[in-house]
Amino acid sequence: MPRRTMTVTRLWVHPRGNRKELKDLTTLPDGSDLLHLFHGFAADVSPDKLLKATTESFANVHAVSPKGRTITMAVDVGRYGETGAITNVHTMVESGRFSKDDATSVVTHGVFLLPSPGTSALLFTERSANQSGVLRILELFAAKFKTAYPDLILETESLVESEAWLKYAKLVRVSAYTHRRSKDLSDRSDVTLQTQPLGELAHTLLPPRGAKSLPRWVYDQLVNGDLHAGQLLQFSHDEEPDETEVTLEGNNQRKTFVLGREKRPSISYPLSDHGEDVWTDHRIRTFALEQAEDLFDRLGIDWSPADAIGTWTQAQLDTRLVNASGQQT
């Protein structure tokens, strides 16, 4: 697994009760631009608001940089809630300790893109150990948006891989699982024993020695229902797998997902790997811009390189969400 990855979230707005009517995000009912609103919120949100006690997660915004129709963010993110030591791994000498109120954190980035006009915005989110303070900002922004625009619904969803990626990706692993209970292995009439979970039985199919992938038709037939995982992986006749998991590989990306749970895996770009330097703000933004045209095109929206340049006015920088009473939320 890469040390850092990048996912993409789509944002769009529709009137309450009419999900098919997509609003132009650059001209909301009061004339506001969602890009400017998101910038103002990210610039103002305080660390105490980003603190999430339920997951003991911490976030703190370091920088919010607008340019053209883009916003680049640097956000500290980490965990707290445990005590421990800070140890030099080369000397094995303890150099300090941390308490339950201390967060061990790293900086992650996000890039918010919204062309004009545009019925969808994209938020590229860097993750470290699956953590991202940027998504916490989005979560809070969506709640504030609901207060400011009670007649509108702000929707978010993770973008999934294209049909093209799935078409050309190679199948490298198939696994199926069935839950085993004690009654499967015992004739005893003890009710507690019969209902107690024992574990999972897993059957896995890997490429033969010397090969890098499995035949593509295996994946196609599993998806179409022409081939059953139990048959493929030789489960006994009276057992049917509870879950089938496939791993596909293409364009230096490896995705594992459960068949039937989602039609396509979510986009997840590998960034830095173990032993490699993390990416700079500039490199993160450049990478997001390189993906933007294709992803917006899939949504039927035009993105131009010109959208990435331009200086904001003071009025745009000062734009903030306000509630129905005209007060900043």
C-alpha positions as CSV (number, residue, x, y, z in Angstrom):
1,M,0.0,0.0,0.0
2,P,1.3,3.5,-0.8
3,R,2.0,5.7,2.2
4,R,-0.1,8.5,0.7
5,T,-3.0,8.3,-1.8
6,M,-5.5,10.8,-3.3
7,T,-9.2,10.4,-3.7
8,V,-11.8,12.6,-5.4
9,T,-15.1,13.8,-4.1
10,R,-17.8,15.3,-6.3
11,L,-20.1,18.1,-5.0
12,W,-23.4,19.2,-6.5
13,V,-26.5,21.1,-5.4
14,H,-30.2,20.5,-6.1
15,P,-33.4,21.9,-4.8
16,R,-35.0,20.0,-1.9
17,G,-37.2,17.3,-3.3
18,N,-35.8,17.5,-6.9
19,R,-32.6,15.6,-7.1
20,K,-32.5,15.8,-10.9
21,E,-32.3,19.6,-11.1
22,L,-28.6,20.5,-10.8
23,K,-27.8,24.1,-9.9
24,D,-25.0,26.1,-11.3
25,L,-22.6,26.2,-8.3
26,T,-21.1,29.5,-9.5
27,T,-24.4,31.4,-9.2
28,L,-26.4,30.2,-6.2
29,P,-29.8,31.8,-5.6
30,D,-28.3,34.7,-3.7
31,G,-25.6,35.2,-6.4
32,S,-22.8,33.6,-4.4
33,D,-20.2,31.3,-5.9
34,L,-19.6,28.0,-4.1
35,L,-15.9,28.2,-4.7
36,H,-15.7,31.5,-2.8
37,L,-17.9,30.2,0.0
38,F,-15.8,27.1,0.5
39,H,-12.6,29.2,0.5
40,G,-14.0,31.5,3.2
41,F,-15.1,28.6,5.4
42,A,-11.8,26.8,5.1
43,A,-9.9,30.0,5.9
44,D,-11.9,30.7,9.0
45,V,-12.6,27.2,10.5
46,S,-10.7,26.8,13.8
47,P,-9.0,23.7,15.1
48,D,-11.5,23.2,17.9
49,K,-14.3,22.9,15.3
50,L,-12.2,20.3,13.4
51,L,-11.6,18.2,16.5
52,K,-13.8,15.1,16.4
53,A,-14.1,13.3,19.7
54,T,-15.9,10.3,18.3
55,T,-12.9,9.3,16.3
56,E,-10.3,11.1,18.5
57,S,-9.1,12.9,15.4
58,F,-7.4,16.3,15.1
59,A,-7.1,18.7,12.2
60,N,-5.7,22.3,11.8
61,V,-5.6,24.4,8.6
62,H,-2.1,25.6,7.8
63,A,-2.8,27.3,4.5
64,V,-5.6,28.1,2.0
65,S,-4.4,29.4,-1.3
66,P,-6.9,30.5,-4.0
67,K,-5.9,30.8,-7.6
68,G,-8.2,31.0,-10.6
69,R,-11.0,28.5,-10.2
70,T,-9.0,26.5,-7.7
71,I,-8.2,26.4,-3.9
72,T,-5.2,24.5,-2.6
73,M,-5.3,23.6,1.1
74,A,-2.6,22.3,3.6
75,V,-4.2,20.7,6.6
76,D,-2.5,19.1,9.7
77,V,-4.3,15.8,10.6
78,G,-3.7,13.2,13.2
79,R,-4.9,11.2,16.2
80,Y,-4.9,11.7,19.9
81,G,-6.3,9.9,23.0
82,E,-3.3,7.6,23.9
83,T,-0.2,8.0,25.9
84,G,3.2,6.8,24.6
85,A,6.8,7.4,23.8
86,I,8.7,9.1,21.0
87,T,11.6,6.9,20.1
88,N,14.5,7.3,17.6
89,V,14.2,4.1,15.5
90,H,18.0,4.1,14.7
91,T,19.3,4.6,18.3
92,M,16.3,3.2,20.1
93,V,16.6,6.1,22.5
94,E,13.4,7.7,23.9
95,S,13.4,11.4,23.1
96,G,10.1,12.3,24.6
97,R,6.6,11.3,25.6
98,F,3.1,12.3,24.6
99,S,-0.2,12.3,26.6
100,K,-3.8,11.7,25.7
101,D,-4.2,15.3,24.8
102,D,-1.2,15.3,22.4
103,A,-1.9,14.6,18.7
104,T,0.6,13.0,16.5
105,S,0.0,14.6,13.1
106,V,1.2,15.2,9.5
107,V,0.3,17.7,6.8
108,T,-2.1,16.6,4.1
109,H,-3.5,18.6,1.1
110,G,-6.7,19.2,-0.7
111,V,-7.5,20.9,-4.1
112,F,-11.0,22.3,-4.7
113,L,-11.9,22.9,-8.4
114,L,-15.0,24.5,-9.8
115,P,-15.1,25.8,-13.4
116,S,-17.5,28.6,-14.4
117,P,-20.2,27.7,-15.2
118,G,-20.3,24.4,-13.4
119,T,-22.9,22.1,-11.9
120,S,-20.3,20.0,-10.1
121,A,-17.2,20.8,-8.1
122,L,-14.3,18.3,-7.5
123,L,-12.3,18.0,-4.2
124,F,-9.0,16.2,-4.6
125,T,-8.0,14.9,-1.1
126,E,-4.6,13.6,-0.1
127,R,-4.7,10.9,2.5
128,S,-2.0,9.7,4.9
129,A,-2.8,6.4,6.6
130,N,-6.3,6.9,5.4
131,Q,-6.6,10.2,7.3
132,S,-7.6,13.6,5.8
133,G,-8.4,16.8,7.6
134,V,-9.8,18.1,4.3
135,L,-12.8,15.8,4.4
136,R,-13.5,17.0,7.9
137,I,-13.6,20.6,6.5
138,L,-16.1,19.4,3.8
139,E,-18.2,17.7,6.4
140,L,-18.6,20.9,8.5
141,F,-19.0,23.0,5.4
142,A,-22.0,20.8,4.2
143,A,-23.6,21.3,7.6
144,K,-23.2,25.1,7.4
145,F,-24.4,25.2,3.8
146,K,-27.7,23.5,5.0
147,T,-28.2,26.4,7.4
148,A,-27.4,29.1,4.9
149,Y,-29.5,27.5,2.1
150,P,-32.4,25.5,3.7
151,D,-34.2,25.0,0.3
152,L,-31.1,23.4,-1.3
153,I,-29.3,20.1,-0.7
154,L,-25.5,19.9,-1.1
155,E,-24.6,16.4,-2.2
156,T,-21.2,14.7,-2.1
157,E,-20.0,11.4,-3.4
158,S,-16.7,9.7,-4.1
159,L,-15.8,9.4,-7.8
160,V,-15.4,5.9,-9.1
161,E,-13.0,4.4,-11.6
162,S,-14.1,4.8,-15.3
163,E,-15.4,2.0,-17.4
164,A,-12.2,2.3,-19.4
165,W,-10.0,1.5,-16.3
166,L,-12.1,-1.5,-15.5
167,K,-12.0,-2.7,-19.1
168,Y,-8.3,-2.8,-19.3
169,A,-7.3,-3.6,-15.7
170,K,-5.9,-7.0,-15.0
171,L,-7.4,-9.4,-12.5
172,V,-4.7,-10.5,-10.0
173,R,-6.7,-12.0,-7.2
174,V,-10.2,-13.5,-6.3
175,S,-11.1,-14.4,-2.7
176,A,-14.4,-15.6,-1.3
177,Y,-15.4,-15.8,2.3
178,T,-18.0,-17.7,4.3
179,H,-18.6,-17.4,8.0
180,R,-18.1,-20.6,10.0
181,R,-19.9,-21.4,13.3
182,S,-19.2,-24.1,15.9
183,K,-22.3,-26.0,14.8
184,D,-20.6,-26.6,11.4
185,L,-17.9,-28.7,13.2
186,S,-19.8,-30.3,16.1
187,D,-22.9,-32.4,16.6
188,R,-23.3,-31.2,20.2
189,S,-26.7,-29.8,21.1
190,D,-25.2,-26.9,23.2
191,V,-27.1,-23.9,21.9
192,T,-24.3,-21.5,22.9
193,L,-21.7,-23.6,21.1
194,Q,-23.9,-23.9,18.0
195,T,-24.4,-20.2,17.6
196,Q,-20.9,-19.0,18.5
197,P,-19.0,-17.5,15.5
198,L,-15.8,-19.5,14.9
199,G,-14.2,-17.6,12.1
200,E,-14.1,-17.1,8.3
201,L,-13.3,-19.8,5.7
202,A,-11.4,-18.1,2.9
203,H,-10.6,-19.5,-0.6
204,T,-8.3,-17.5,-2.8
205,L,-7.3,-17.8,-6.4
206,L,-4.0,-16.3,-7.5
207,P,-2.1,-16.3,-10.8
208,P,-0.1,-19.4,-11.6
209,R,3.6,-19.4,-10.9
210,G,5.3,-17.1,-13.5
211,A,2.1,-15.3,-14.5
212,K,1.2,-11.8,-13.3
213,S,-2.6,-12.0,-13.7
214,L,-5.6,-14.3,-14.0
215,P,-7.7,-14.7,-17.1
216,R,-9.9,-11.6,-17.7
217,W,-12.9,-13.7,-18.5
218,V,-13.0,-14.8,-14.8
219,Y,-13.8,-11.3,-13.6
220,D,-16.2,-10.7,-16.5
221,Q,-18.2,-13.8,-15.8
222,L,-18.2,-13.2,-12.0
223,V,-19.7,-9.7,-12.5
224,N,-22.2,-11.0,-15.1
225,G,-23.3,-13.9,-12.8
226,D,-22.3,-16.5,-15.4
227,L,-19.7,-17.8,-12.9
228,H,-20.2,-18.3,-9.2
229,A,-17.4,-17.8,-6.7
230,G,-18.3,-21.0,-4.9
231,Q,-17.9,-23.0,-8.1
232,L,-14.7,-21.2,-9.1
233,L,-13.0,-21.6,-5.7
234,Q,-14.4,-25.1,-5.0
235,F,-16.5,-24.5,-2.0
236,S,-18.4,-27.6,-0.9
237,H,-21.8,-28.1,-2.6
238,D,-23.7,-27.1,0.6
239,E,-21.7,-23.9,1.1
240,E,-22.2,-20.6,-0.7
241,P,-19.7,-17.7,-0.1
242,D,-21.0,-14.8,1.9
243,E,-18.7,-12.3,0.1
244,T,-16.5,-12.3,-3.0
245,E,-13.6,-9.9,-3.2
246,V,-11.6,-9.1,-6.4
247,T,-8.3,-7.2,-6.9
248,L,-7.7,-5.4,-10.2
249,E,-4.5,-3.7,-11.3
250,G,-3.9,-1.1,-14.0
251,N,-2.0,2.2,-14.6
252,N,0.2,1.4,-11.5
253,Q,-3.0,1.3,-9.3
254,R,-4.3,-1.8,-7.5
255,K,-7.9,-1.8,-6.3
256,T,-9.7,-4.4,-4.1
257,F,-13.4,-4.3,-3.8
258,V,-16.4,-6.6,-2.9
259,L,-18.5,-7.7,-5.9
260,G,-22.1,-6.6,-5.6
261,R,-21.3,-3.9,-2.9
262,E,-20.3,-1.4,-5.5
263,K,-20.2,-1.6,-9.3
264,R,-16.9,0.1,-9.6
265,P,-14.1,0.9,-7.1
266,S,-13.5,4.5,-5.9
267,I,-10.7,6.5,-7.6
268,S,-7.6,6.3,-5.5
269,Y,-4.4,7.7,-7.0
270,P,-1.1,6.4,-5.4
271,L,1.2,9.3,-4.4
272,S,4.3,8.8,-2.3
273,D,5.2,5.3,-1.3
274,H,7.2,4.1,1.8
275,G,10.6,5.6,1.8
276,E,9.7,8.4,-0.6
277,D,9.3,12.1,0.1
278,V,5.8,13.4,0.5
279,W,4.6,15.7,-2.2
280,T,4.7,19.5,-2.0
281,D,1.7,21.8,-2.3
282,H,2.7,22.7,-5.8
283,R,3.1,19.1,-6.9
284,I,-0.3,18.1,-5.4
285,R,-2.0,21.0,-7.2
286,T,-0.3,20.2,-10.5
287,F,-1.4,16.5,-10.2
288,A,-5.0,17.5,-9.5
289,L,-5.0,19.8,-12.5
290,E,-3.7,17.0,-14.7
291,Q,-6.7,14.9,-13.9
292,A,-9.3,17.6,-13.9
293,E,-10.2,17.8,-17.6
294,D,-10.9,14.1,-18.0
295,L,-12.9,13.9,-14.7
296,F,-15.0,17.0,-15.5
297,D,-15.5,15.7,-19.0
298,R,-17.0,12.5,-17.5
299,L,-19.5,14.8,-15.7
300,G,-20.3,16.7,-18.9
301,I,-18.5,19.8,-17.7
302,D,-15.8,21.8,-19.5
303,W,-12.5,22.5,-17.7
304,S,-9.9,24.6,-19.3
305,P,-6.3,25.3,-18.3
306,A,-7.3,28.9,-18.1
307,D,-9.5,28.0,-15.1
308,A,-6.3,27.4,-13.1
309,I,-4.9,30.9,-13.3
310,G,-6.1,34.3,-12.1
311,T,-5.9,36.5,-9.0
312,W,-8.9,36.8,-6.7
313,T,-10.5,40.2,-5.8
314,Q,-10.8,41.3,-2.2
315,A,-14.6,40.8,-2.4
316,Q,-14.1,37.2,-3.5
317,L,-11.6,36.6,-0.7
318,D,-14.1,38.1,1.8
319,T,-17.1,36.0,0.7
320,R,-18.6,34.0,3.6
321,L,-21.7,31.8,4.2
322,V,-24.5,33.6,5.9
323,N,-27.8,32.3,7.4
324,A,-31.3,33.4,6.6
325,S,-30.9,36.3,9.0
326,G,-27.9,37.6,7.2
327,Q,-25.5,36.5,9.9
328,Q,-22.2,34.7,9.1
329,T,-22.6,31.0,10.0
